[in-house]
């Protein structure tokens, strides 16, 4: 689907998150008791890391939007 030269985009993150959600829900439905609890505890840690990644993507998107806005304003200034 993507080559190693592709950048990690917000859209790719969304797509992978959706697939991961389906896999996690399926795995949870097959587990019981202590196995389910153990799996859920590990998921909390992983989800915190994913949340940090998502926040980084959001911050980058905001920076890009600001750059674009400033660039557009500069172009209008010189017209």
Secondary structure, DSSP 8 states (H G I E B T S, - for coil): ---TTS---HHHHHHHHHHHHHHHHHHHHH--HHHHHHHHHHHHHHHHHHHHHHHHHHHHHHHHHHHHHHHHHHHHHT-
